[in-house]
Amino acid sequence: MKLTILDPGHFHAALVQKNMSANVDGTVHVHAPAGPDLDDYLRKIESYNARAQDPTRWRVLVHAGPDFLERFVADRSGDVVIIAGNNQRKTEYLTRAVAAGFHTLADKPMAIDAAGFEALGRAFTVAREQGVLLYDIMTERHEITTMLQKEFSTIASVFGDLLQGTVEHPAVIKESVHHFSKLVS
């Protein structure tokens, strides 16, 4: 499998490359406008390649410029595209990717407004017609313990009743604690 990264504007794009996978080619094409988002992505990949423990061996071929989206479609340099970045153009990117025959993995949100949601529906239709996958890479919400937590919260005999909270005394408080490490990036 060959990866292409499209306009990486969020660390989720690099996170997909935190480790090497046996079935993924080590050469990755990146199509993006030049700028700080691309630079940040490249620094993250280089940090994975340079780390002391379990370094990666990614070879990144950058195709930067204002015509990056057109070059992405024309070059067809991969089987799977990762889209994780600015959400303003995400549904446009998804639609262009599946129309070009790429299996497409995107971070959330895949749509940010009603027009984007309609465009996302069209992108799924195009993906089906092209025989490619369009998938959300933020899969924790599909993980069984997350699904069970959600289900348990709807059972009053288990969860109880949700109280009406105030600013001073909220009904729900969520705390995220990482005692030793957070295995993100």
Secondary structure by P-SEA (a helix, b strand, c coil): cbbbbcccccaaaaaaacccccccccbbbbbccccaaaaaaaaaaaaaacccccccccccccccccaaaaaaaaaccccbbbbbccccaaaaaaaaaaaaccbbbbcccccccaaaaaaaaaaaaaaaaacbbbbbcccccccaaaaaaaaaaacccccccccccccccccbbbbbbbccccccc
